[in-house]
Amino acid sequence: MEPAPTPLVELAQAHHVATDYWDWQGRHVTVSDASIRAVLAALGVPAEDDAAVAASLREHAEAPWRHTLAPTVVARAGRSLLVPAHVPAGSGIRLHVELEDGGRRELAQVDRWVPDREVAGRAVGEATFEVPADLPLGWHRLVADVDATPLEPATLTSTLVVTPERLQLPEPLGSRRAVGLMAQLYQVRSGSTWGVGDLRDLAGLATWAAAAHDADFVLVNPLHAAEPVPPMEASPYLPTTRRFVNPLYLHVEDVPEVAALDASAHRAFLRLADRGRALSAGERIDRDAAWALKREALRLVFDAGLTGTRAEAFAAYCTREGEGLARFATWCALADVHGLPFTTWPAQLQDPDGPAVGAFREQHADDVDFHRWMQWLLEEQLAGVQREARAAGMALGVVHDLAVGVHPVGADAWGLGGVLAHHVTVGAPPDQFNQLGQNWSQPPWRPDRLAEVGYAPFRDMVRTVLRDSGGIRVDHILGLFRLWWIPEGGSPAEGTYVYYDHEALVGILVLEAQRAGAVVIGEDLGVVAPNVRDVLDERGLLGTSVLWFEWEEDVVRAPESYRDLCLSTVTVHDLPPTAGYLTLEHVAVRERLGLLTRPVAEERALEENAIERVRAALAERGLLAADADVDDTVVALHRWLADTPSRMLAVSLPDVVGDRRAINQPGTNDEYPNWRLPLSGPDGEPVDLEAIRAAPLAERLFDALRGRVSGEAC
């Protein structure tokens, strides 16, 4: 028999904190007591000594009995659900549902006896009610009516979310495969680009891919907002908020109010545009320079004012987005005045709900409106891009990417601080490609606080990203199940997993995606909890397969064994483009940066051996000739994907133009120019949108994904 868990282990398990795990090499690892205590502290659970652990265990056991209702209840359509309610012993209670559409449903009490419990010197009873299986999908409220003085008046209502059993795939995916393009938008340049690819460039990419290659979608990097003042974070995966968009992606010339500029302002605008376009000649992406020019131009346009229906539409947008938008715009205006990080602001301005922030919002109403106005423009332009993509023939159009987290001192850390954990960051344990582990410097959601607020911040974020899109890729969807929490000051290897209520998070994602008519792709690479892929399949969410990672023991996985519900690709943004991978660019970079834990000769030999085995598998299928060059091999790798059953296939834009440089080297910050390299050809020279359209590999790669040689009939 196994020994009984220690009180600390019991407390960790009660709060869904892992005390052990299996690493990427199959070794069993026991988490240190120090890491467990630090993670529990970040969850607001005292565990600094034995007495604190004992007290926290008692508190956890009594917590549900202190409240009439749980803060959030998540049900699936077509399934009934039993809900407990707590009242002073002997008291009567009734429950009803206030439906999203204004209707009302009484709930029946179930004959289920539960013994009373004494809590804080008071006898508490438990009644059980049944949520019926026929409630409609949506966001409802449970309401309790108690005869006696309730345990806690604030818990007489609860959020009730009814989610679909399974996401219905958008019509195009129900009957055929979707083939598309993956792009890091900021890398793209055209004649009108101000140094950073924008939404006009995205429309150009989408319409070209649809018209020339029958592409069904274009998957872009996260477009989430970054800092409004320099320095702007380069990584699209470390945004200041995930709910709103980076105005750096606005195509300023497409703003209708440009036409209303007076002669003087228009001349100033044209000068800024000339300087902005000149930035596209640089060898690095300079976000700060581009944003300084674009912001000045946008302010000129904003100051021209809105009239008529445009003013009405902006007001309606502000009303719809409510306090979330106002809070984000206020943070931006505060950053304009006081700089960043916000932790350096006067103490009274660090509380978003405090009177000082309210006064600032009133005093700087015009500046707050400027930031709200830019978000409105972004929504308009994103909707326009989606319309153009669909009109050009794309079945899905733009598929957006949802980053796994936010900047530790960004807008969400300020405005949503109550639902984020402090003194820990999110990352990943050591794995094959990052053998020291990763620290992403992002504060994680606190699962208990998310439930307390009815998951509203998560819902609002997902809902905004899904608006006017054909789908959403959820980066590190494992984070809806568990996240690797790293205690402040510790190394990535000193972290542990914290588990989330995936039934709630995945269910809400499915509900919002179904309402948007969108597909959901979960990036489920790396060390995956055993049940994750089963849950994704059960709920109708696509997983992700990258050819280089698909092995069964030491054998290349046959394409026929890939998953059906899957987006399959050859590469991903955390690897070099395929041509670079074939020439061991990833090994060279990691050697140069000191990220290898094995001798470089051993690492190179292992990678060469793996690549040769993939080449041999391609040759065995007749996809690769003995004298094939790098381009031929890239095409053959994409042809391999055509033999998979995967519903979605995609080619990376860097592969289309023969780029070899990685856009990101995980585990680094300034050691490598992460997220700062423009799209380039094999020679490292930047290429523009016209060169992309003329790239000779484009037709070969799209044809390969469809299982044919270029020039063959469908």
N, C-alpha and C positions, 0 to 999 in steps of 0.2 A: 504494500500500500504506500502511496505517496504521502509524505508528511503534510500536515495541515498548513495552509499558507500563513505566513506571519501577518500580524495586524497591518503592517505597511502594505504588503502585497494585497491583502483583502481590501484595503481602502483604495488602492490604485485600481483594482479591478472594478470596484463599485463605481468609480468615476471614469471607467473606460480608458485607463492608462495602461499601456502594455508594460509588463515587467520582464518580458523576454521576447525574442523574435528569431527568425531564421534569416541569415544574411544571403547575399547574392551567390555565395559559393556553397550554400547548403549547410553552413555551420550554425549551431544553436548558440545564441548570445544572451546572456543574462544582463539586464539593465542594472546599473549601480543604484544603490539606495539614494545617493546624492542627486542623481538625475531624476529619480522618481519624486523625491521631495520637492525639487525645484519646479517640476511640471505641475504637481498638485498645487503648489503655491500660486502658480500662474492661473490656475482654475479657481482660485479663491478658497482653497481647501487647506487649512492649517495642518501641517504634518512635520513640524520641525523637531519634535521629540515624541516619545512614547505616549505621554499624556495628551498631546495635541492629536495624535493619531486616534487614540481611544475616543476623545470627544468628537472628532470628525466622523467617526464611524457611527456614533449615536445620532448625530445630527443628520446624517444621510438616511438612516433608517426611519427617522421621524418626519423628514421633510415632506413627503407626499401627504401625510396626515395633517399637516398644518394649513393646507389649502383646500378649498372646496373643490376646485377643478384644476387639472393640469393646464398649464398655460397654452399649449397647442396640442390639438389632436389631428392626426393625419389618417384619412381613410382612403380605401380604393373603391371606385365605383363598382357596383355589383357585389360587394362584400359587406355584410353587416359587421359591426364592431362594438365590443363591450367597453363602456367608459365608467370608471369609478368616480364617485362624488363623495366628499367627506363633510360631515355635519356634526354638531354636538349630539352626543348619543341620545337617542329617543326622539330626535327632531324629524319633521317631515320635510321633504324636498321634491321639487319637480324640475324637470329640464325640458327646454325646447330649443329649436334651431331657428335662428334668424337667417333666412336664405339670402344669398347675394342679390337676388332679384326683388327682394322685399317681402317674399313669402315667409310663412311660418309653419314649422312642423313640431308637434309635441312628440317627445320621446317616451317610450314605454319603459317602466322599471322592470328589471329582471329579478325573479325569485332566486336570489343567491345570498346565502348567509355568510357574513364575514365577522369574526369576533371584534368587539370594540377594543380600542387601544387608548391607553392613557398617555396624553401628550401635554407636557408642561402643566401637570396637575389637573387636566381636564379630560373627561372621557369623550372620545371621538368615535363615531360610527361611520361605516362605509355602505353606501347604496350603489347599486349597479344599474346602468341604463344601456339600452341598445340603440346604437346609431343604425338606422335601417339601410339596406343595400340599395334602395332606389333613390337616394338623394342625388340631385344633379351635381355635375362637376362644378367646382368653383370654390370661392373663398366665403365661408359662412361664419356664423358665431354661435357657440353654445352659450345658453343663458340659464342660470340656476335661480330658482325661487325657493328660499329657505324659510321655514316657519319661525325658527328661533334666531337669535343673534348669530350671524355667520362667523365662521372661524376667522376669515380675513375678507373684508368686503371687496378688496381689489380682485379677488379670485372668483367672483361670481360669474364672470364671463371668460370665455376661452375661444381662441381661434380654431375653427374647424375647416380643414382643407380636404376636399374630395378630389382625388386625382384619378386619371385614367389608369386602367389596368395595364395598358400597353400603348405606346405612342404609335399612332397611325402614320406610316411613312407618306410623305408627299406623293401625289399621284405618279410623277415620272419614275420614282424609285420602285413603285409597286409592280411595274411591268418590264422594266429594263434597267441596265447598268447606266450609271452616270460617270462621265469622264470629264475631268477638269484640270485646272491650273492652280498651283500654289505660289503665292508671291509675298515677299516682304515689301509692302507698298513704298516705304520711304526710300528704298533702293532705286526705284524707277525714276527715270528722267525723260523729259520731253522738251520741246522748244519753249513751252510756257511754264515749265517747272521753276519754282523759286528755290532751287537747291535740294528740296526734299519732295519725293513723290507725293502727289495729292489726289483728291477725289476725281478730278478731271482725268488724271493719268489712270486711275482705277477704272473709270468708264471706258477709256481707250483700250486698256488691256482686255476688259470683258468683251467689248464689242468685236475686237480683233479675234480673240480666241473663239468666240461663237461663230462669227462669219467665216473665218478661214479654216477652222478646225472642228466645227460642230461641238465645241465645249459646252458642258452643261452648267458649270459653276466655276467661280474663282474664289479660292480660299485665301483670305488675307490675314496678316499678322494682327494682333490686338490693336485696335485704334483708340484705346482708352486714353484719357487725359493725362498729361504730364504736368510739370510745374509751369506756372504762368510767368515765372521770372527765372533768369539764368542762375546756375547752370541747369539745363533741362536734362533729365535722366534719359540716357540713350536707349535703354532697354524697353521695348514695348511690353515686356513681361514684368516690369516693375513700375506700374502706373501709380499715379497719386489717387485715382479712383477708378473703379471698373464700371461705374454707372454712366459716366459721361465721356465725351470724346475729345481728343486733342485737336484744338482749332488750328494747329500747324497743318492739318490735312485739308483745310479749306482751300478751294480754288477761288481766290479773291475776285478775279475778273468775272466770275459767275454770279456774284451777289447783285441782285437787281438794283439796289440803291446806288451802285457805282454810277449809273446813268444820271442820278440826281445831283452829282457833285458840281459845284460851281467851277468856273474856269480855273481859278487859282488852286483849289483843292484837286482838281483833275490833273493839273500839271504836276503837282506834288506826288499824286498817285502814280503817274507814269514814270517819274524818276525812281520811285521805290520799286516799281515793277522791273525796270531795267537793271537795277542793282540786285534784285532778287534773282532774276534769270542768270545773271553773271555768276552766281554761286554754284551753278550746275557744272562749271568747269573745274571745280575742286576735286582733288583725289580722295578727300574724306567728306563725309556728310557733316555739315556744320549746322546743327539744329539751332543753336543759340543765335547765330547770325541770321538764319532764315526767319526765325520767329520774331526777332527784333524788327525786321523790315515788314513782315506780314502783319504784325500787331499794329505797327504805326499806320499801315494802309487801312486796316480794318477800323481803326479808331477814326480815321478821316471819314470813312463811309458811315460809321455809326453816328457820328456827330451831324451828318446830313439829315438824320431823323427819319421817322416812319410816318406814313399817312394812310388814311383810308383802310382798305381791307388788309393791307400789310400790317398796320398797327393792331388791328383787331386779331389777326392770326397770331401775332407775337404775344398779345395779352392772353389769348386762349391757351397757348403753349405754356406760359408761365403758370397759369392756373392749374392746368393738368399735371404738371410736374411738381408743383407745390413746394413744400418745405425742403425736400431733398435738393431740388435745383437751387432754391434760395440759399441754402446752407453752403453748397459747393461754391456758388458765385460769391458769397460773402467771404469764404476762405481765400478765394483768388484775389479779391479786392484787398483783404488784409495782407496778403503776401506782397501785393504791389506797394503797400505803404511800409510794412515792417520787415519785408524780406523773409527768407526761410533759413532754417526750419522754424516751424511755429513754436517749438519748445523754447525759442529765444524771445518770444513775444512777452509783453507784460502779462502777468499771471491772470488778470481778469479777462484777457482776450483768449486765453487757452480753454475757456469754458464756452462751448458753442451755444449753450442755453442761458448764459449769464446776461445780466442787464447791459454790461459794457459792449458785448457783441451786438445786442439789439440796437443800442444807441449808434454804434458804428455803422450798422446797416442803414439806418435812417439818414445819417449824415453823409454817407457815400452812396446814396441810392443810384445815382447815375453810373457810377463805376460798377456797382453790383449788376445793374441792368446790362452794361456792356458785356459782362461775362455770360449772363443769361442769353443775351442776343446771339452771341457766337454759337452757343449750343443749339439754339433754334435754327441758325443757318446750317449747322452741321446735320441736323435732322432733315432739313430740306434737301441738302445736296446728297446725302446718303440715299434718301428716297428716290432722287433723280437718277442716281447711278443704278439702283436696282431696276427702275423702269427701263432704262436703256439696255441693261443686260438682258432682261426678259424679252424686250422688243427685238433684240438681235438674235433671239432664238435659244437663249439659255433656259434650260428646264428649271434650274434652281436659282441661278443668279449669284449674288454675293453670299458667301458663307463666312461669318465672322468668327473670330477667335476670342475666347474668354480666358484671360490670364488667371493663374492659380491664386494670386494674392496681390497686395498693394504695398506701396512704399511705407516704411515704418514711421515716417513723419510727414505723410501726405495728407490730402484732404479727407480721405476716409478715416485715417488714424485720428484726425481731429474731430470730424463730425460724427463718426460711428465708434468712437473710442470705447463706449460702454459695452459693445458686443465683440470687441477684439481683445485677445489676451495680451498682457504686458510681461516684459522681462523674459520672453521667449521669441524665437523666430522659427520660420518654416524652412525646411530644406529637404535633403534626401540622404539616406545612409550611403556608405561606400558601395560602389557597384563597378561593373567591368570598365565603364568608360570614365568614371570619376572615382578613382580608387581611394581618394581622401574624403569622399563625401562632398555634399554641397550645402552651403548656407545661402538661402535666397534672400535673407534679410527682411522677411515679410512677417508681419504679425498675423497669427491665425484667428479665425472665428473662434469665439468661445461657444461650444455647443449648447451649454446651459442658457447662456444669454440669448442666443438665437431663438431658442424655444420660447423664452420669456416674452420676446417681442413679436411672436407669431411669424417668425422667419421673414418679416417684411423687408429688411435690407437685402436679403438674398433674392427674394421675389422681384423687387424693383430693379435690381441690377440685371437679372436674367431678362426681364421684360424689356428693358431698354435695348440690350444688345440684340434681341430677337426682332425688334421693330424694323420693318422694311428689309428683311433678309430672307434668304432661302434656307438658312441653317445656322448652326452654331457648333464650333469645335470647342470642347471644354478641355483646356490644357490640364494635364494631370488630374483626370477625373477621379483618380484614386482618392483625391482630397475630399470627395463627398463621402468617402468611407473611413479613411484614416489619413492623418497627416503626421509627418515626422517633425516633432517639436524639439528644438535645440535650446537648452537653458542659456540664458544670457552669460556670455563669457566662455562658453564651452565650445568644443569642436563639434563638427557634424557627427562624428562617431560617438559622441556622448549624449545623443538625443534618444528619443523613444517615440513610439507611435501613440497618438491619441485618436480614439475612434469616435465617429460621428453617427448620428441617426440617419443612415443612408435611405431608409424608407421615406423619411420626410424630405430630404434634400433631392433625391432622385425623383420622387413623386412630384414635387413642385416643378422641377425642371421639365418633366414630361407634360404636366398640365399646361405650362406656359408655352412650350413648343407646339403642342397640339393646337392651342388657340391661335398661334401665329402661323400654322401650316408649315412648320419648319422641320428639317431633319436635325438630329443631334448626333454628333460624333464625339465619342469619349477617347481622349488620348490616354491609353492604358498600357503604356510602355514601362519597362523597368521592373522593379520588384512589385508584384501584384498580389494582393491578398487573395486567398483561394476562391472566395465567392464573388469577386468583383465582376468577372466576365459572365458568370451565370446570371447575375442580376441585370447587367446591361442587355443581355440577350432576352431575358424574360420581359423586360420593360420596353423592348423595341428600339434600343439605342445602339448605334454602330460603335464598334471598337476601332482600333488602329493597328495596322501591321506595317512595319518597315522591313523591307527585304533583308537588309543586313542583320537584323535581329532575329530572323525566323530560322531557328534550328531545332531539330529534335535530337537531343544528345549531341553527337558530333556530325550529324548528317543534315545537309541543307533541307529544309522543309519543302516538300513537294507543293507546288502551287495549288493543286487540287485540294489540299488539306487546309488551306486558309479558311477563315470564317466567311460566312455569307454576309452577315450584318457587319460590314467592315469597310473602312477607307484604307486601301492598300497603296503604298508608295515605295519607291526605291530608297529615298533618303528623307531627312527631316532637318529642320533648321539648326539643330544642335550637332549636326555632322557636317563635314565639308560637302559641297556639291559632289555628285557622283564621280565626275572626272577627277576631282581632288582626292576622293576616297580611294579610288583605284590606284592613285600614285602615292598613297600613304601620307597625304597632307596632315591628317589627324595625328599621326604618330610624330611627325616632325614638329608640329606645333606644341604638342604636350611635352616633348623632350626639351624644346627650347624654353618652355615655361616652368620646367621642373615639376610636372604633374604626374610623372610616371612613378609607380612603385616597384616596377621590374626594370632590369637593365634594358637599354634601348634596343640592343641587338636581339634580345629575347622577344621584346614587344613587336619589333618589326617582323621577326620570323613568324610569330603567331598570326599576325595580321596578313602577311603574305600567304601563309598557308590557308587561312580562311578564304581569302579572295580567290586563290587558285581552285579551291574546292567548289566555290560558286561558279567560276569559269567552266570547270569540268562538268558541272550539272547543266549549264547552258549548252555546252557542246554536245552532251549526251542527248539533248532534246533537238539537236539540229538547229539551234538558235545562234550559234557562234562558230565562226570558222577559225581554223588554226592561226591564220595570219591576221586576225581582227585587230584593229587599232582601238584606241580609247573610245572614240565616238561610236564605233561599231559595238563595243561592249556596253556602253551606256544604253544604246538602242535595244540590245538583246535583253538587258536587265528589265527594261520596261515591257518587252514582249513577254517575258516570263510572267508578269502580272496579269497579262491577258488570259492566262490559263487558270487563274483563280476564280472562285465563285463570288468574290467580293462585289458588293453593290456599288461601291464607289472606287474609282482609281484616279490618281492625280500625278501629274508631272510637275516638278519644281521648276520655276522660272530660271534659276541659275543653270539648270541642266539644259534648258532650251538654248542658251547663249554660250554654253561651254565654260562657264565660270568655274574656278577651282578653289577659290578662297572661302573658308568658312565664315559665315556672318557672325557666328557666336562660338566661343570656346567656353563651355561650362566650367565653373570653378574659378573663373578669372574675373577681374574688374577692369583695371587700366593696363594690365600686362599685355592685353591683346585689344585691338580696336573693335571690340564687340559692337555690333549694330551700327557701325559707322562707315562701312564700306559700300560704295555705290555698286550697282550691278555692273559686272565687267565681263569681257570675253576671255578666252584662254590665255591671252597675253597680259592680262591684268589691267588693260585699258578700259575705262568706263564705256558702256554702250547705252544708247538712248532708245526710246520707244520705237523709232523708225527701224533701228537695227534689230530690235526684237521681232518686229513684223517680218523682216527679211531673213531671219535666222534659218539657215538650211536644215538644222536639226529639228525644227519645230514640227514639220510635217512628218518626219520619220518617227518622232517620239509619240505624237498623237496617233499615228497609224499603228504603231507598235502596241499601244494600250488597247487598241481595238482588234489586235490579233492579225494584222495584215502588214504586208510590205508596202512601203510608200508607192502610190500610184495604182495599187490594186483597187478594184471596185469593191463596194461594201458587200 
